[in-house]
Amino acid sequence: MRSFLANLSWVAAANILVKPIWFVFITFVCIRFLGVGGYGQMTAALALLSIVDGSLMMGTTPHTIREVARDPDSASSFLASFLPSRALFSALATLIAVGIAVASGSENSPAIILAAGAYVMLRNLSEYCRALFTGRQLFKYEAGSTFVEKLSSVIGGSVFLLQSPTIASVFLGMSAGMLVVMTLNIWWLARIDIRLSSTNRSTAFVKKNLKIAFPLGLAAMFVLLLYRTDSIMLESMSGALEAGQYAIAFRITEACVMLPTLLTTVLLPKLSELHGSDRQVFRRASISALLVMGAIAVVVSSGIGWFAEPIVRLMDNSVDAEPAAALLQWLIWTFPFNSMNFVFVTIMTAHDEHRRIAWVLGSAAVLNITLNVILIPEHGAWGATAATLATQAVILVLFTWSWIRIAQQHAGQE
């Protein structure tokens, strides 16, 4: 518990210091310079790139964390084998996203999608570097990487935005900031003897681990579909303005996800370690994490729902942004469901239950897209909000049912 709390404090400190600055930039600053409609376009472009790019990563991030936690000496092999391939797949994802944007008649130009692709690629590579810090439970490096990434992205994005207040400029500025943190990540990895060297690269190693990680890759793709399709479909079906109003409410709700993210970042390597050494402690820690995270999320949602109107007015007091307050009062209640679902994914990843995770999230992604197709044309942002709430509730029910089944099976074996 002492080491767990120490690790959590490193990650929490970095996020508390820098995430508010990032939130102010990605909401207040961008909305002010781009307008609500432009912000809707920016959010849709980022959502499209995140879905395509994340779908090609094949679940290698959580798989790497778990495997490095179990075998720290494998870290260099993972870095050398997977970092270059992720860069290539990210480049491919950008080209695919340009094609989708053109074919769907999106208001985002190819130049905007290419700029967003550069940022998402570098963010993706930085995330993988942090996965190695996390797997080795070296959270001071993970915290340092997070701090520098957000701060440099804010500085780069702000400088470019002041020079040219366009969506493409924002993405290019953030990309410039990401180059800084990537350089620092590679240097830090070398300091702890995790090296990006061709001698550590192995095709057989890649094939073996991709096969194991594939269900996690499916799960990651389904997660992206769950959280990002709303913005894309709204921008396409209802226009950039309504997408921007929904994006304001969604961005506030998404900011709260920092809490379960902090917990699960430290929880995954610890549970992965406990799974092979002490199943009883593993179960106790899992239940405690679910209960604590659920209780915190209910309190946070109550507070944000109560102050939704002043929060939105603080972000943007224009007439265009006013509908976001009512949307936020409902959308924020996805947070308790979402928080417990985060913990369930972490528990089941540590438990090697890849297929169950993919099954639950795949079913939920189909449900979410179906509800959006039905509800958005008639109800716009309210339809997207209802679809998100219903889907998150269904995910929690399915995960709870799956976890009970797993517990019963293990009880029978014991």
LONURO-320195 format. One record per residue (C-alpha): residue number from 1; residue in one letter; x, y, z. Coordinates in Angstrom, 3 decimals, padded with zeros to 6 digits. Layout:
<k NUM, r a, x X, y Y, z Z>
...
***
This chain:
<k 1, r m, x 000.000, y 000.000, z 000.000>
<k 2, r r, x 002.859, y 002.388, z 000.804>
<k 3, r s, x 004.473, y 001.913, z -002.624>
<k 4, r f, x 001.077, y 002.135, z -004.327>
<k 5, r l, x 000.304, y 005.475, z -002.654>
<k 6, r a, x 003.798, y 006.793, z -003.420>
<k 7, r n, x 003.371, y 005.938, z -007.097>
<k 8, r l, x -000.114, y 007.442, z -007.139>
<k 9, r s, x 001.221, y 010.651, z -005.600>
<k 10, r w, x 003.770, y 011.069, z -008.427>
<k 11, r v, x 001.125, y 010.695, z -011.126>
<k 12, r a, x -001.416, y 012.809, z -009.240>
<k 13, r a, x 001.057, y 015.639, z -008.645>
<k 14, r a, x 001.968, y 015.876, z -012.334>
<k 15, r n, x -001.658, y 015.855, z -013.444>
<k 16, r i, x -002.810, y 018.343, z -010.816>
<k 17, r l, x -000.033, y 020.731, z -011.815>
<k 18, r v, x -000.520, y 020.619, z -015.556>
<k 19, r k, x -003.978, y 019.269, z -016.459>
<k 20, r p, x -005.819, y 022.460, z -015.394>
<k 21, r i, x -003.527, y 024.449, z -017.699>
<k 22, r w, x -004.216, y 021.980, z -020.512>
<k 23, r f, x -007.967, y 022.154, z -019.870>
<k 24, r v, x -007.962, y 025.962, z -020.001>
<k 25, r f, x -006.084, y 025.870, z -023.295>
<k 26, r i, x -008.072, y 023.124, z -025.028>
<k 27, r t, x -011.408, y 024.666, z -024.008>
<k 28, r f, x -011.324, y 028.372, z -023.039>
<k 29, r v, x -008.516, y 029.472, z -025.359>
<k 30, r c, x -009.489, y 027.379, z -028.378>
<k 31, r i, x -013.177, y 028.316, z -028.127>
<k 32, r r, x -012.328, y 032.012, z -027.841>
<k 33, r f, x -010.080, y 032.002, z -030.915>
<k 34, r l, x -011.969, y 029.485, z -033.089>
<k 35, r g, x -015.583, y 030.089, z -032.030>
<k 36, r v, x -018.064, y 027.378, z -031.027>
<k 37, r g, x -018.430, y 026.173, z -034.625>
<k 38, r g, x -014.676, y 026.047, z -035.198>
<k 39, r y, x -014.266, y 024.230, z -031.898>
<k 40, r g, x -016.804, y 021.664, z -033.092>
<k 41, r q, x -014.747, y 021.125, z -036.263>
<k 42, r m, x -011.545, y 020.792, z -034.246>
<k 43, r t, x -013.136, y 018.232, z -031.920>
<k 44, r a, x -014.520, y 016.219, z -034.847>
<k 45, r a, x -011.119, y 016.168, z -036.594>
<k 46, r l, x -009.380, y 015.019, z -033.427>
<k 47, r a, x -012.055, y 012.368, z -032.820>
<k 48, r l, x -011.692, y 010.977, z -036.351>
<k 49, r l, x -007.894, y 010.744, z -036.091>
<k 50, r s, x -008.102, y 009.205, z -032.617>
<k 51, r i, x -010.451, y 006.455, z -033.822>
<k 52, r v, x -008.473, y 005.512, z -036.934>
<k 53, r d, x -005.055, y 005.832, z -035.287>
<k 54, r g, x -006.048, y 004.019, z -032.105>
<k 55, r s, x -007.655, y 001.179, z -034.067>
<k 56, r l, x -004.318, y 000.407, z -035.754>
<k 57, r m, x -002.360, y 000.189, z -032.488>
<k 58, r m, x -003.630, y -003.333, z -031.774>
<k 59, r g, x -003.825, y -002.972, z -027.988>
<k 60, r t, x -000.043, y -002.810, z -027.634>
<k 61, r t, x -000.101, y -000.160, z -024.885>
<k 62, r p, x -001.978, y -002.068, z -022.126>
<k 63, r h, x -000.348, y -005.317, z -023.251>
<k 64, r t, x 003.110, y -003.756, z -022.921>
<k 65, r i, x 002.361, y -002.385, z -019.442>
<k 66, r r, x 001.192, y -005.766, z -018.223>
<k 67, r e, x 004.050, y -007.770, z -019.765>
<k 68, r v, x 006.788, y -005.360, z -018.645>
<k 69, r a, x 005.315, y -005.381, z -015.126>
<k 70, r r, x 005.713, y -009.156, z -015.141>
<k 71, r d, x 009.129, y -009.172, z -016.884>
<k 72, r p, x 010.993, y -005.812, z -016.572>
<k 73, r d, x 013.889, y -007.073, z -018.721>
<k 74, r s, x 011.618, y -007.214, z -021.790>
<k 75, r a, x 011.208, y -003.406, z -021.917>
<k 76, r s, x 013.944, y -002.768, z -024.524>
<k 77, r s, x 012.499, y -005.430, z -026.823>
<k 78, r f, x 009.068, y -003.832, z -026.633>
<k 79, r l, x 010.442, y -000.327, z -027.322>
<k 80, r a, x 012.611, y -001.346, z -030.282>
<k 81, r s, x 009.987, y -003.638, z -031.789>
<k 82, r f, x 006.828, y -001.560, z -031.431>
<k 83, r l, x 007.738, y 002.148, z -031.459>
<k 84, r p, x 008.782, y 002.228, z -035.164>
<k 85, r s, x 005.744, y 000.203, z -036.232>
<k 86, r r, x 003.415, y 002.536, z -034.337>
<k 87, r a, x 004.907, y 005.510, z -036.212>
<k 88, r l, x 004.235, y 003.822, z -039.556>
<k 89, r f, x 000.688, y 002.873, z -038.607>
<k 90, r s, x -000.002, y 006.422, z -037.424>
<k 91, r a, x 001.100, y 007.790, z -040.801>
<k 92, r l, x -001.226, y 005.311, z -042.505>
<k 93, r a, x -004.050, y 006.320, z -040.154>
<k 94, r t, x -003.669, y 009.959, z -041.166>
<k 95, r l, x -004.042, y 009.097, z -044.859>
<k 96, r i, x -007.103, y 006.952, z -044.121>
<k 97, r a, x -008.642, y 009.785, z -042.078>
<k 98, r v, x -008.137, y 012.246, z -044.966>
<k 99, r g, x -010.009, y 009.851, z -047.253>
<k 100, r i, x -012.858, y 009.439, z -044.766>
<k 101, r a, x -013.192, y 013.196, z -044.262>
<k 102, r v, x -013.339, y 013.853, z -048.004>
<k 103, r a, x -015.761, y 010.997, z -048.676>
<k 104, r s, x -018.123, y 011.980, z -045.834>
<k 105, r g, x -018.283, y 015.647, z -046.833>
<k 106, r s, x -016.798, y 016.871, z -043.563>
<k 107, r e, x -016.273, y 020.600, z -043.103>
<k 108, r n, x -012.659, y 019.813, z -042.153>
<k 109, r s, x -010.199, y 020.211, z -045.037>
<k 110, r p, x -007.402, y 017.702, z -045.788>
<k 111, r a, x -004.911, y 020.265, z -044.406>
<k 112, r i, x -006.682, y 020.222, z -041.026>
<k 113, r i, x -006.762, y 016.412, z -040.958>
<k 114, r l, x -003.048, y 016.202, z -041.838>
<k 115, r a, x -002.157, y 018.670, z -039.072>
<k 116, r a, x -004.302, y 016.731, z -036.598>
<k 117, r g, x -002.609, y 013.526, z -037.778>
<k 118, r a, x 000.841, y 014.895, z -036.961>
<k 119, r y, x -000.262, y 015.710, z -033.421>
<k 120, r v, x -002.019, y 012.361, z -032.865>
<k 121, r m, x 001.016, y 010.430, z -034.166>
<k 122, r l, x 003.395, y 012.130, z -031.744>
<k 123, r r, x 000.909, y 011.790, z -028.891>
<k 124, r n, x 000.634, y 008.086, z -029.677>
<k 125, r l, x 004.422, y 007.588, z -029.573>
<k 126, r s, x 004.707, y 009.526, z -026.328>
<k 127, r e, x 001.965, y 007.393, z -024.801>
<k 128, r y, x 003.895, y 004.242, z -025.686>
<k 129, r c, x 007.060, y 005.560, z -024.056>
<k 130, r r, x 005.070, y 006.199, z -020.879>
<k 131, r a, x 003.723, y 002.645, z -021.037>
<k 132, r l, x 007.286, y 001.425, z -020.472>
<k 133, r f, x 007.762, y 003.730, z -017.477>
<k 134, r t, x 004.434, y 002.504, z -016.099>
<k 135, r g, x 005.240, y -001.166, z -016.655>
<k 136, r r, x 008.510, y -000.764, z -014.772>
<k 137, r q, x 006.563, y 001.158, z -012.071>
<k 138, r l, x 008.896, y 004.140, z -012.464>
<k 139, r f, x 006.172, y 006.678, z -011.969>
<k 140, r k, x 008.410, y 009.695, z -011.462>
<k 141, r y, x 009.377, y 009.367, z -015.136>
<k 142, r e, x 005.761, y 008.780, z -016.159>
<k 143, r a, x 004.767, y 011.880, z -014.208>
<k 144, r g, x 007.577, y 013.944, z -015.725>
<k 145, r s, x 006.599, y 012.878, z -019.240>
<k 146, r t, x 002.959, y 013.803, z -018.650>
<k 147, r f, x 003.912, y 017.183, z -017.212>
<k 148, r v, x 006.253, y 018.138, z -020.070>
<k 149, r e, x 003.857, y 016.804, z -022.740>
<k 150, r k, x 000.877, y 018.901, z -021.668>
<k 151, r l, x 002.916, y 022.016, z -020.910>
<k 152, r s, x 004.841, y 021.952, z -024.185>
<k 153, r s, x 001.655, y 021.247, z -026.168>
<k 154, r v, x -000.069, y 024.222, z -024.525>
<k 155, r i, x 002.873, y 026.528, z -025.200>
<k 156, r g, x 003.260, y 025.366, z -028.802>
<k 157, r g, x -000.467, y 025.511, z -029.510>
<k 158, r s, x -000.825, y 028.958, z -027.941>
<k 159, r v, x 002.105, y 030.450, z -029.891>
<k 160, r f, x 000.835, y 029.126, z -033.228>
<k 161, r l, x -002.748, y 030.154, z -032.416>
<k 162, r l, x -001.669, y 033.735, z -031.696>
<k 163, r q, x 000.178, y 033.854, z -035.013>
<k 164, r s, x -002.702, y 032.367, z -037.020>
<k 165, r p, x -006.074, y 031.628, z -035.336>
<k 166, r t, x -006.972, y 028.542, z -037.372>
<k 167, r i, x -007.644, y 024.906, z -036.528>
<k 168, r a, x -004.596, y 023.686, z -038.467>
<k 169, r s, x -002.370, y 026.121, z -036.552>
<k 170, r v, x -003.523, y 024.723, z -033.212>
<k 171, r f, x -002.638, y 021.179, z -034.238>
<k 172, r l, x 000.735, y 022.180, z -035.712>
<k 173, r g, x 001.641, y 024.102, z -032.560>
<k 174, r m, x 000.736, y 021.170, z -030.339>
<k 175, r s, x 002.779, y 018.891, z -032.628>
<k 176, r a, x 005.815, y 021.124, z -032.142>
<k 177, r g, x 005.383, y 020.772, z -028.382>
<k 178, r m, x 005.078, y 016.990, z -028.697>
<k 179, r l, x 008.459, y 016.803, z -030.439>
<k 180, r v, x 010.021, y 018.194, z -027.274>
<k 181, r v, x 008.538, y 015.540, z -024.993>
<k 182, r m, x 009.360, y 012.706, z -027.427>
<k 183, r t, x 013.031, y 013.695, z -027.381>
<k 184, r l, x 012.944, y 013.786, z -023.590>
<k 185, r n, x 011.158, y 010.405, z -023.390>
<k 186, r i, x 013.822, y 008.650, z -025.487>
<k 187, r w, x 016.578, y 010.191, z -023.349>
<k 188, r w, x 014.891, y 009.168, z -020.100>
<k 189, r l, x 014.338, y 005.617, z -021.375>
<k 190, r a, x 018.043, y 005.351, z -022.228>
<k 191, r r, x 018.936, y 006.539, z -018.712>
<k 192, r i, x 017.071, y 003.575, z -017.206>
<k 193, r d, x 018.652, y 001.217, z -019.767>
<k 194, r i, x 015.636, y 000.859, z -022.075>
<k 195, r r, x 017.151, y 001.435, z -025.501>
<k 196, r l, x 015.745, y 001.991, z -028.975>
<k 197, r s, x 018.262, y -000.261, z -030.693>
<k 198, r s, x 017.914, y -002.486, z -033.755>
<k 199, r t, x 019.654, y -005.271, z -031.830>
<k 200, r n, x 016.589, y -005.491, z -029.574>
<k 201, r r, x 014.157, y -005.655, z -032.505>
<k 202, r s, x 012.638, y -009.022, z -033.428>
<k 203, r t, x 009.965, y -009.912, z -035.978>
<k 204, r a, x 009.129, y -013.096, z -034.070>
<k 205, r f, x 008.724, y -011.026, z -030.888>
<k 206, r v, x 006.309, y -008.676, z -032.671>
<k 207, r k, x 004.210, y -011.508, z -034.116>
<k 208, r k, x 004.006, y -013.324, z -030.795>
<k 209, r n, x 002.905, y -010.255, z -028.836>
<k 210, r l, x 000.491, y -008.945, z -031.480>
<k 211, r k, x -001.314, y -012.267, z -031.377>
<k 212, r i, x -001.697, y -012.027, z -027.587>
<k 213, r a, x -002.631, y -008.328, z -027.659>
<k 214, r f, x -005.186, y -008.607, z -030.484>
<k 215, r p, x -008.282, y -008.827, z -028.216>
<k 216, r l, x -007.025, y -005.761, z -026.328>
<k 217, r g, x -006.644, y -004.048, z -029.696>
<k 218, r l, x -010.262, y -004.766, z -030.504>
<k 219, r a, x -011.273, y -003.452, z -027.085>
<k 220, r a, x -009.259, y -000.250, z -027.633>
<k 221, r m, x -010.921, y 000.278, z -031.006>
<k 222, r f, x -014.355, y -000.181, z -029.445>
<k 223, r v, x -013.485, y 002.332, z -026.697>
<k 224, r l, x -012.540, y 004.915, z -029.301>
<k 225, r l, x -015.773, y 004.293, z -031.180>
<k 226, r l, x -017.679, y 004.735, z -027.928>
<k 227, r y, x -016.089, y 008.039, z -026.976>
<k 228, r r, x -015.413, y 009.691, z -030.325>
<k 229, r t, x -018.167, y 008.826, z -032.805>
<k 230, r d, x -020.669, y 011.227, z -031.210>
<k 231, r s, x -018.636, y 014.288, z -032.230>
<k 232, r i, x -018.029, y 013.027, z -035.762>
<k 233, r m, x -021.676, y 012.103, z -036.352>
<k 234, r l, x -022.950, y 015.371, z -034.878>
<k 235, r e, x -020.626, y 017.457, z -037.055>
<k 236, r s, x -021.756, y 015.480, z -040.112>
<k 237, r m, x -025.503, y 015.309, z -039.363>
<k 238, r s, x -026.251, y 018.474, z -037.359>
<k 239, r g, x -023.418, y 020.861, z -038.270>
<k 240, r a, x -020.358, y 022.305, z -036.566>
<k 241, r l, x -022.272, y 024.610, z -034.176>
<k 242, r e, x -024.238, y 021.829, z -032.480>
<k 243, r a, x -021.121, y 019.658, z -032.451>
<k 244, r g, x -019.332, y 022.498, z -030.669>
<k 245, r q, x -022.046, y 022.806, z -028.021>
<k 246, r y, x -021.876, y 019.082, z -027.345>
<k 247, r a, x -018.061, y 019.244, z -027.368>
<k 248, r i, x -018.065, y 021.827, z -024.563>
<k 249, r a, x -020.182, y 019.587, z -022.319>
<k 250, r f, x -018.237, y 016.502, z -023.340>
<k 251, r r, x -014.849, y 018.147, z -022.723>
<k 252, r i, x -015.849, y 019.082, z -019.149>
<k 253, r t, x -017.046, y 015.527, z -018.531>
<k 254, r e, x -013.891, y 014.114, z -020.112>
<k 255, r a, x -011.719, y 016.275, z -017.843>
<k 256, r c, x -013.154, y 014.398, z -014.859>
<k 257, r v, x -011.778, y 011.156, z -016.309>
<k 258, r m, x -008.399, y 012.298, z -014.964>
<k 259, r l, x -009.472, y 010.760, z -011.619>
<k 260, r p, x -010.022, y 007.140, z -012.751>
<k 261, r t, x -007.066, y 007.512, z -015.134>
<k 262, r l, x -004.776, y 008.351, z -012.209>
<k 263, r l, x -006.020, y 005.370, z -010.244>
<k 264, r t, x -005.877, y 002.830, z -013.069>
<k 265, r t, x -002.436, y 003.998, z -014.289>
<k 266, r v, x -000.960, y 002.852, z -010.995>
<k 267, r l, x -003.431, y -000.001, z -010.488>
<k 268, r l, x -002.718, y -001.945, z -013.709>
<k 269, r p, x 000.949, y -002.845, z -013.087>
<k 270, r k, x 000.236, y -003.548, z -009.409>
<k 271, r l, x -002.730, y -005.839, z -010.161>
<k 272, r s, x -000.736, y -007.535, z -012.939>
<k 273, r e, x 001.938, y -008.319, z -010.366>
<k 274, r l, x -000.580, y -009.498, z -007.743>
<k 275, r h, x -002.462, y -011.696, z -010.203>
<k 276, r g, x 000.396, y -014.149, z -010.320>
<k 277, r s, x 001.392, y -013.927, z -006.656>
<k 278, r d, x -001.633, y -013.367, z -004.399>
<k 279, r r, x -005.136, y -013.840, z -005.819>
<k 280, r q, x -006.844, y -013.012, z -002.518>
<k 281, r v, x -005.186, y -009.590, z -002.271>
<k 282, r f, x -005.909, y -009.112, z -005.992>
<k 283, r r, x -009.653, y -009.554, z -005.372>
<k 284, r r, x -009.713, y -007.282, z -002.321>
<k 285, r a, x -007.822, y -004.537, z -004.141>
<k 286, r s, x -010.148, y -004.829, z -007.132>
<k 287, r i, x -013.343, y -004.481, z -005.076>
<k 288, r s, x -011.904, y -001.574, z -003.062>
<k 289, r a, x -010.930, y 000.284, z -006.234>
<k 290, r l, x -014.428, y -000.141, z -007.707>
<k 291, r l, x -016.223, y 001.102, z -004.584>
<k 292, r v, x -013.913, y 004.051, z -003.922>
<k 293, r m, x -013.924, y 005.228, z -007.541>
<k 294, r g, x -017.700, y 004.912, z -007.829>
<k 295, r a, x -018.311, y 006.946, z -004.651>
<k 296, r i, x -015.914, y 009.717, z -005.695>
<k 297, r a, x -017.487, y 009.927, z -009.148>
<k 298, r v, x -021.017, y 010.384, z -007.762>
<k 299, r v, x -019.865, y 013.281, z -005.568>
<k 300, r v, x -018.015, y 014.952, z -008.468>
<k 301, r s, x -020.974, y 014.544, z -010.842>
<k 302, r s, x -023.370, y 016.052, z -008.310>
<k 303, r g, x -021.179, y 019.136, z -007.895>
<k 304, r i, x -020.636, y 019.733, z -011.609>
<k 305, r g, x -024.304, y 019.157, z -012.419>
<k 306, r w, x -025.328, y 021.733, z -009.799>
<k 307, r f, x -022.925, y 024.384, z -011.155>
<k 308, r a, x -023.253, y 023.506, z -014.851>
<k 309, r e, x -024.522, y 026.924, z -015.990>
<k 310, r p, x -021.780, y 029.075, z -014.398>
<k 311, r i, x -019.139, y 026.586, z -015.546>
<k 312, r v, x -020.238, y 026.879, z -019.180>
<k 313, r r, x -020.595, y 030.677, z -018.941>
<k 314, r l, x -017.051, y 030.833, z -017.580>
<k 315, r m, x -015.819, y 028.898, z -020.609>
<k 316, r d, x -017.824, y 030.903, z -023.156>
<k 317, r n, x -020.584, y 033.386, z -022.323>
<k 318, r s, x -021.805, y 033.703, z -025.916>
<k 319, r v, x -025.358, y 032.814, z -026.966>
<k 320, r d, x -023.984, y 029.974, z -029.120>
<k 321, r a, x -022.576, y 028.195, z -026.051>
<k 322, r e, x -025.681, y 028.449, z -023.801>
<k 323, r p, x -027.218, y 025.047, z -024.769>
<k 324, r a, x -024.054, y 023.318, z -023.507>
<k 325, r a, x -025.081, y 023.929, z -019.863>
<k 326, r a, x -028.248, y 021.845, z -020.094>
<k 327, r l, x -026.349, y 019.142, z -021.990>
<k 328, r l, x -023.695, y 019.086, z -019.277>
<k 329, r q, x -026.265, y 018.579, z -016.495>
<k 330, r w, x -027.151, y 015.240, z -018.083>
<k 331, r l, x -023.891, y 014.202, z -019.720>
<k 332, r i, x -021.928, y 014.508, z -016.464>
<k 333, r w, x -023.849, y 011.509, z -015.108>
<k 334, r t, x -021.970, y 009.292, z -017.515>
<k 335, r f, x -018.946, y 009.878, z -015.273>
<k 336, r p, x -019.863, y 007.456, z -012.429>
<k 337, r f, x -020.581, y 004.689, z -014.941>
<k 338, r n, x -017.445, y 005.537, z -016.897>
<k 339, r s, x -015.232, y 005.559, z -013.788>
<k 340, r m, x -016.265, y 002.104, z -012.669>
<k 341, r n, x -015.956, y 000.828, z -016.245>
<k 342, r f, x -012.358, y 002.121, z -016.317>
<k 343, r v, x -011.596, y 000.112, z -013.191>
<k 344, r f, x -013.302, y -003.000, z -014.573>
<k 345, r v, x -011.200, y -002.841, z -017.769>
<k 346, r t, x -008.047, y -002.556, z -015.647>
<k 347, r i, x -009.020, y -005.488, z -013.412>
<k 348, r m, x -009.886, y -007.731, z -016.336>
<k 349, r t, x -006.753, y -006.764, z -018.276>
<k 350, r a, x -004.616, y -007.778, z -015.290>
<k 351, r h, x -006.710, y -010.970, z -015.090>
<k 352, r d, x -005.935, y -011.849, z -018.764>
<k 353, r e, x -009.624, y -011.599, z -019.655>
<k 354, r h, x -008.986, y -009.911, z -023.009>
<k 355, r r, x -011.834, y -011.572, z -024.849>
<k 356, r r, x -014.453, y -010.596, z -022.298>
<k 357, r i, x -013.329, y -006.966, z -022.447>
<k 358, r a, x -013.547, y -006.989, z -026.247>
<k 359, r w, x -016.985, y -008.643, z -026.148>
<k 360, r v, x -018.432, y -006.105, z -023.704>
<k 361, r l, x -016.986, y -003.038, z -025.414>
<k 362, r g, x -017.778, y -004.347, z -028.890>
<k 363, r s, x -021.426, y -004.867, z -027.970>
<k 364, r a, x -021.525, y -001.395, z -026.433>
<k 365, r a, x -019.941, y 000.225, z -029.513>
<k 366, r v, x -022.606, y -001.300, z -031.760>
<k 367, r l, x -025.319, y -000.101, z -029.371>
<k 368, r n, x -023.838, y 003.419, z -029.183>
<k 369, r i, x -023.544, y 003.867, z -032.944>
<k 370, r t, x -027.052, y 002.479, z -033.474>
<k 371, r l, x -028.551, y 004.856, z -030.914>
<k 372, r n, x -026.679, y 007.794, z -032.445>
<k 373, r v, x -027.947, y 006.946, z -035.924>
<k 374, r i, x -031.507, y 006.821, z -034.584>
<k 375, r l, x -031.421, y 009.794, z -032.212>
<k 376, r i, x -029.070, y 012.419, z -033.687>
<k 377, r p, x -031.033, y 013.240, z -036.880>
<k 378, r e, x -034.131, y 014.191, z -034.856>
<k 379, r h, x -032.690, y 015.273, z -031.490>
<k 380, r g, x -029.153, y 016.464, z -032.344>
<k 381, r a, x -026.852, y 016.892, z -029.341>
<k 382, r w, x -029.572, y 015.682, z -026.971>
<k 383, r g, x -029.728, y 012.435, z -028.927>
<k 384, r a, x -025.963, y 011.987, z -028.603>
<k 385, r t, x -026.193, y 012.670, z -024.853>
<k 386, r a, x -028.947, y 010.085, z -024.381>
<k 387, r a, x -027.004, y 007.531, z -026.419>
<k 388, r t, x -023.878, y 008.040, z -024.299>
<k 389, r l, x -025.748, y 007.730, z -020.994>
<k 390, r a, x -027.572, y 004.560, z -022.037>
<k 391, r t, x -024.421, y 002.951, z -023.415>
<k 392, r q, x -022.297, y 003.598, z -020.314>
<k 393, r a, x -025.005, y 002.126, z -018.082>
<k 394, r v, x -025.183, y -001.010, z -020.257>
<k 395, r i, x -021.383, y -001.398, z -020.150>
<k 396, r l, x -021.391, y -001.354, z -016.342>
<k 397, r v, x -024.122, y -004.006, z -016.228>
<k 398, r l, x -022.230, y -006.246, z -018.674>
<k 399, r f, x -018.907, y -005.867, z -016.855>
<k 400, r t, x -020.533, y -006.611, z -013.491>
<k 401, r w, x -022.198, y -009.722, z -014.906>
<k 402, r s, x -018.912, y -010.857, z -016.514>
<k 403, r w, x -016.968, y -010.320, z -013.286>
<k 404, r i, x -019.491, y -012.377, z -011.299>
<k 405, r r, x -019.161, y -015.179, z -013.856>
<k 406, r i, x -015.347, y -015.079, z -013.587>
<k 407, r a, x -015.505, y -015.171, z -009.762>
<k 408, r q, x -017.877, y -018.156, z -009.855>
<k 409, r q, x -015.615, y -020.054, z -012.247>
<k 410, r h, x -012.523, y -019.479, z -010.096>
<k 411, r a, x -014.426, y -020.393, z -006.929>
<k 412, r g, x -015.394, y -023.680, z -008.546>
<k 413, r q, x -011.781, y -024.389, z -009.521>
<k 414, r e, x -010.531, y -023.647, z -006.008>
***
